[in-house]
Amino acid sequence: MKKINAALILLLAVLFVTIPYFYDKSKVRQGRKLEYVRLYNHADGKIYKLPLEEYLVGVVAAEMPAAFPLDALKAQAVAARTYIVKRLSVGVENPAHPGADICDDCRHGQAWVSREELKERWGAIEYYKYYYKVKKAVDETAGQVITYKGELVDPVYHSSCGGRGTENSGDVWQVNLPYLRAVPCPYCADPEPVRRVSFTLADVGRALGADPAGRPGGVSRAVSDTARDIGVIEKTSTGRPKTVRAGESVVPAVTVRERLGLRSTDFTVQVEGGGITFTTTGYGHAVGMCQYGAKGMAEHGYGCRTIIGHYYSGAEITNMKILTPP
């Protein structure tokens, strides 16, 4: 019996050192395979079990235009793979959808579209051209993830910084991550970075003077006065609004964007008569990889690894084989 116990101990020790560090130990004990994804599809309310790489094709096709250069799509594939592998390694199910690892809503993680949806979106002829281009980007980066000092990063990305450069994560989410630093983005290829949207003073006042549940937000003036007395009082290191005065309240710029449905937090405000106009530059939170910036870099001859290294400071692409627990 002692010899058997000794052999078992030796076997367990060998297994411990050979399992990749990003595996969640509870999942290994349960025999959970990290080579597939359990996806909740909002269209039909069902959970689908998809091979990891097949799932990534649907993510890349949903998150980035397939007409972008191949190296931009490859950078997107590596970022998307890093996101889902890190999420699976934590081993926490999607609380909104029990039994699923993730859903197809970009607000909850990453967008995803099925092959059937892509056929409808692209048409029969363009489907084969674009689908296999996206699949090529996923296949040529198989097993590649982004790491910083040996740890998987939070590979956030956004549509367009508008050419203004990216943001420090701490200026947007109050969490400073060393690889999510503000970097220049000289090749941002967004064809229409500036947009304008107008609201009534009353609508803006109600949005910023109370939280979404309707509770008072500390504003004692009429809602129209709240909107009229609005202005940026603090900026980020890149010059974007960070905090905004709205009447007697101080509101984070990200909250202004969320409640008014603005394209970005890079905005200016103009009050005229009974209305207020927001002029925005870029699209998204401006942290991490700028997708239109990746497009521009690829068009100027930069490869996937250079693109990733530019937007995730000090990070690198690592080949990481996802093992199946015994």
Buried (B, 14 or more C-beta within 10 A) or exposed (E): EEEEEEEEEEEEEEEEEEBEEBBBEEBBEEEBBBEBBBBBBEEEEEBBEBEBBEBBBBBBBBBBBBEBBBBBBBBBBBBBBBBBBBBBBEBEEBEEBEEBBBBBBEEBBBBBBBEEBBBEBBEEEBBEEBBEBBBBBBBBBEBBBBBBEEEBBBBBBBBBBBBBBBBBBBBBBEEEBEBBBBBBBEBBBBEEBEBEBEBBBBBBBBBBBBEEEEEEBEBEBBBBBBBBBBEBEEEBEBEBBBBBBBBBBEBBBBBBBEBBEBBBBBBEBEBEEEBBBBBBBBBBBBBBBBBBBBBBBBBEEBBBBBBBBBBBBEBBBBEBEBBEBE
